């Protein structure tokens, strides 16, 4: 995964084109770089999976 692909995935999630996105352990650091730079960072919820993978969902209300 590269930075542009991660940003595209985040936009698809925000626009509700997809309900959730799966990020494999080996892609996490690239994905994290893209997500923490966003103004709506707190709207994304990461759910850790066994083995280091993460599933992300977009929430209407930001987490605290």
N, C-alpha and C positions, 0 to 999 in steps of 0.2 A: 504494500500500500504506500502511496506517496501522499504528500500534503494536499494536492489538488483533489485527489480521490476522496480523502477524508472530509474535506470541506464540502464536496458535492454530496456525500452521504449525510452530513449534518443538515444541509439545506433540504434534502429530501425528507428527512425526519421532521424538521420544523414545519415544512409545508404539508405534512401529513400524507405525502405520497407513499410512505411506508410507515408502519406502526412501530417497528423497532429495528435496530441494526445490531449485528453481531460483529464484535471486534476480537480477533484472535490474539492470543498472548503475544506473538511475535510482532504484531502491528500496533500494539497498545501505545508505545511511546510516540510514534508518529501521529497517531490519532489524538493523543492527549495534548500534544503541541497545538493542534488545530482547535481543539475544543476550548482550552483555557483562554485563548485570545478573543473569544467571542463575547459580545456584550450580553448575550442571553445565556451565558454559561450555566447559570443556576437553574435554568429550565430543563436541562438535560439530567437524567437520572441514570446512573450506571449501576447495573446489578451484576455483581461478581459471580462467576461460575466456577465450578470445580476445575482446577487445572490452569487458572489464570486468564481465561477468556472473560469478556464482559459483554452484556447485552445493554444497549442504551435505548431509553424511551424519552419522549419529549412531553413535559408537563405544562399545563396551562398556567399554573401558579409556580413561581420560583421557589426552590427549597430555601430554607433559612440557614 
